[in-house]
């Protein structure tokens, strides 16, 4: 099959649609996250063709470095990642109160959540690695920093 990436991106979008229909309470969040992550598909020139070179619809990847498949994929993954927890668990997610949002426990969250971006930029500048490795190590570093912060400061979190 020539357009395998497009085909599997559409299947992922179909799964997204099923979850969107089934998860009525999650729809707004799912749609917002999907719209927010879809532009990440525009990062494709970082990885195309140095990491991979799939055939794309209308040969957009080859001609421009951008493709529709990456935007569809990023859209679907963002929405699914934000809502699948609610699909399989019987936990209800509640918004964090304004007072809690400004507590000491949350003072580093913006920095920690943005750390993969800063790690990526630093590694791209300091190394000659392929961008897929830089991105992978940056995401892993950001995840470790966030989990380490949560584990080290768990005693500061208020109990429900």
The 8 nearest C-alpha neighbors of each residue, nearest first, counted from 0:
[[1, 2, 3, 6, 4, 54, 5, 7],
 [0, 2, 3, 54, 55, 4, 53, 5],
 [1, 3, 5, 4, 0, 54, 55, 6],
 [2, 4, 6, 5, 0, 1, 7, 54],
 [5, 3, 7, 6, 2, 8, 68, 53],
 [4, 6, 8, 68, 2, 3, 7, 9],
 [5, 7, 3, 9, 4, 8, 2, 10],
 [8, 6, 10, 9, 4, 5, 3, 11],
 [7, 9, 5, 11, 72, 10, 6, 4],
 [8, 10, 12, 6, 7, 11, 13, 5],
 [11, 9, 7, 13, 12, 8, 14, 6],
 [12, 10, 14, 8, 9, 13, 7, 15],
 [11, 13, 9, 15, 75, 10, 14, 8],
 [12, 14, 10, 16, 15, 11, 9, 17],
 [15, 13, 11, 17, 16, 12, 18, 10],
 [16, 14, 12, 18, 13, 17, 75, 19],
 [15, 17, 19, 13, 14, 18, 20, 12],
 [18, 16, 14, 20, 19, 15, 21, 13],
 [19, 17, 21, 15, 20, 16, 22, 14],
 [18, 20, 16, 17, 22, 21, 26, 15],
 [19, 21, 17, 18, 22, 16, 23, 26],
 [22, 20, 18, 19, 23, 17, 86, 16],
 [23, 21, 25, 19, 24, 18, 20, 26],
 [22, 24, 26, 25, 21, 20, 19, 27],
 [25, 23, 22, 26, 27, 28, 21, 85],
 [26, 24, 22, 23, 28, 27, 29, 82],
 [27, 25, 29, 23, 28, 24, 19, 30],
 [26, 28, 30, 29, 25, 31, 24, 23],
 [29, 27, 31, 30, 25, 26, 32, 81],
 [30, 28, 78, 26, 32, 27, 31, 25],
 [29, 31, 33, 27, 32, 28, 26, 34],
 [32, 30, 28, 34, 33, 29, 35, 27],
 [31, 33, 35, 29, 78, 34, 30, 77],
 [34, 32, 78, 74, 77, 30, 36, 35],
 [33, 35, 31, 37, 32, 36, 30, 74],
 [36, 34, 32, 33, 37, 31, 38, 77],
 [35, 37, 33, 77, 39, 38, 34, 74],
 [36, 38, 74, 73, 70, 39, 34, 40],
 [39, 37, 40, 41, 36, 70, 35, 73],
 [40, 38, 41, 37, 36, 42, 73, 70],
 [41, 39, 70, 69, 38, 42, 73, 37],
 [40, 42, 39, 43, 38, 65, 70, 69],
 [43, 41, 40, 39, 44, 45, 46, 38],
 [42, 44, 41, 45, 46, 40, 65, 47],
 [45, 43, 64, 47, 46, 42, 65, 41],
 [46, 44, 43, 42, 47, 130, 49, 131],
 [45, 47, 50, 44, 43, 49, 48, 130],
 [48, 46, 44, 49, 51, 43, 50, 52],
 [47, 49, 52, 51, 50, 46, 44, 64],
 [50, 48, 47, 46, 51, 129, 52, 45],
 [51, 49, 46, 48, 47, 131, 52, 129],
 [52, 50, 48, 47, 49, 53, 46, 131],
 [51, 53, 48, 47, 54, 50, 49, 60],
 [54, 52, 55, 51, 4, 60, 2, 3],
 [53, 55, 2, 1, 58, 52, 56, 60],
 [56, 54, 58, 60, 59, 53, 2, 57],
 [55, 57, 58, 59, 2, 54, 5, 67],
 [56, 58, 59, 55, 60, 66, 54, 62],
 [59, 57, 55, 56, 61, 60, 62, 54],
 [60, 58, 62, 66, 57, 61, 63, 65],
 [61, 59, 64, 65, 66, 63, 58, 62],
 [60, 62, 58, 59, 64, 63, 55, 54],
 [61, 63, 59, 60, 58, 64, 65, 57],
 [64, 62, 65, 60, 59, 61, 66, 44],
 [63, 65, 60, 44, 61, 47, 62, 43],
 [66, 64, 60, 63, 43, 59, 44, 41],
 [65, 67, 60, 59, 68, 69, 55, 64],
 [66, 68, 70, 69, 71, 65, 56, 55],
 [67, 69, 71, 5, 70, 66, 72, 8],
 [70, 68, 40, 72, 71, 67, 66, 73],
 [69, 71, 40, 37, 73, 67, 72, 68],
 [72, 70, 68, 74, 69, 73, 8, 75],
 [71, 73, 69, 8, 75, 70, 74, 68],
 [74, 72, 37, 70, 76, 75, 40, 71],
 [73, 75, 37, 33, 71, 72, 77, 36],
 [76, 74, 72, 12, 78, 73, 77, 15],
 [75, 77, 79, 73, 78, 74, 80, 72],
 [78, 76, 33, 80, 36, 74, 75, 32],
 [77, 79, 33, 29, 81, 32, 75, 80],
 [78, 80, 76, 82, 81, 77, 83, 15],
 [81, 79, 77, 78, 82, 83, 76, 84],
 [80, 82, 78, 79, 29, 83, 77, 32],
 [81, 83, 79, 84, 85, 80, 29, 25],
 [82, 84, 86, 85, 79, 80, 81, 87],
 [85, 83, 86, 82, 87, 88, 81, 80],
 [84, 86, 83, 88, 82, 87, 90, 89],
 [85, 87, 83, 84, 88, 82, 22, 89],
 [88, 86, 84, 85, 83, 89, 90, 82],
 [89, 87, 90, 85, 86, 84, 91, 83],
 [88, 90, 91, 87, 85, 86, 84, 92],
 [91, 89, 88, 92, 85, 84, 87, 86],
 [90, 92, 93, 89, 85, 88, 84, 94],
 [91, 93, 90, 94, 85, 95, 84, 89],
 [92, 94, 91, 95, 96, 90, 159, 85],
 [93, 95, 96, 92, 97, 100, 91, 99],
 [94, 96, 100, 99, 93, 97, 98, 92],
 [97, 95, 99, 98, 100, 94, 101, 93],
 [96, 98, 100, 99, 95, 101, 102, 94],
 [99, 97, 100, 96, 101, 102, 95, 103],
 [100, 98, 102, 96, 101, 97, 95, 105],
 [99, 101, 97, 98, 102, 96, 95, 105],
 [102, 100, 99, 98, 105, 97, 103, 106],
 [101, 103, 99, 104, 100, 105, 98, 106],
 [104, 102, 106, 105, 101, 155, 107, 99],
 [103, 105, 102, 106, 155, 156, 152, 107],
 [106, 104, 103, 108, 107, 102, 100, 101],
 [105, 107, 103, 104, 108, 102, 101, 109],
 [108, 106, 110, 105, 109, 111, 104, 148],
 [109, 107, 111, 110, 105, 106, 112, 145],
 [110, 108, 112, 111, 107, 113, 106, 105],
 [109, 111, 113, 107, 108, 112, 114, 106],
 [112, 110, 114, 108, 113, 109, 145, 107],
 [111, 113, 109, 110, 114, 108, 141, 115],
 [112, 114, 110, 111, 116, 115, 109, 117],
 [113, 115, 111, 117, 141, 116, 112, 118],
 [116, 114, 137, 141, 118, 138, 117, 113],
 [115, 117, 119, 114, 118, 113, 120, 137],
 [118, 116, 114, 120, 119, 115, 121, 113],
 [117, 119, 115, 121, 137, 116, 120, 114],
 [120, 118, 116, 137, 122, 117, 121, 134],
 [119, 121, 123, 117, 118, 122, 124, 116],
 [122, 120, 118, 124, 119, 123, 125, 117],
 [121, 123, 125, 119, 124, 126, 120, 118],
 [124, 122, 120, 121, 126, 125, 119, 133],
 [123, 125, 121, 122, 126, 120, 127, 119],
 [126, 124, 122, 123, 121, 127, 120, 128],
 [127, 125, 128, 122, 123, 124, 121, 133],
 [126, 128, 129, 123, 125, 124, 122, 130],
 [129, 127, 126, 130, 133, 132, 123, 122],
 [128, 130, 131, 132, 133, 127, 49, 50],
 [131, 129, 133, 132, 134, 128, 45, 46],
 [130, 132, 134, 133, 129, 135, 46, 50],
 [133, 131, 135, 134, 130, 129, 136, 128],
 [132, 134, 130, 136, 131, 135, 119, 137],
 [135, 133, 137, 131, 132, 136, 119, 130],
 [136, 134, 132, 138, 137, 133, 131, 139],
 [135, 137, 139, 133, 138, 134, 140, 132],
 [138, 136, 115, 140, 134, 118, 119, 139],
 [137, 139, 141, 115, 135, 140, 136, 134],
 [138, 140, 136, 142, 137, 141, 143, 135],
 [141, 139, 137, 143, 138, 142, 136, 144],
 [140, 142, 115, 138, 144, 114, 139, 143],
 [141, 143, 139, 145, 140, 144, 146, 138],
 [142, 144, 140, 146, 145, 141, 147, 139],
 [145, 143, 141, 147, 142, 146, 148, 140],
 [144, 146, 148, 142, 143, 147, 111, 141],
 [147, 145, 149, 143, 148, 144, 150, 142],
 [148, 146, 150, 144, 149, 145, 143, 151],
 [147, 149, 145, 151, 146, 150, 152, 144],
 [148, 150, 146, 152, 147, 151, 153, 145],
 [151, 149, 147, 153, 148, 152, 146, 154],
 [152, 150, 148, 149, 153, 147, 154, 146],
 [151, 153, 149, 154, 155, 150, 148, 104],
 [152, 154, 150, 155, 156, 149, 151, 148],
 [153, 155, 152, 156, 151, 157, 150, 158],
 [156, 154, 153, 152, 104, 157, 103, 151],
 [157, 155, 153, 154, 104, 158, 152, 149],
 [158, 156, 155, 159, 154, 99, 153, 104],
 [157, 159, 156, 155, 154, 153, 99, 104],
 [158, 157, 156, 95, 93, 99, 96, 155]]
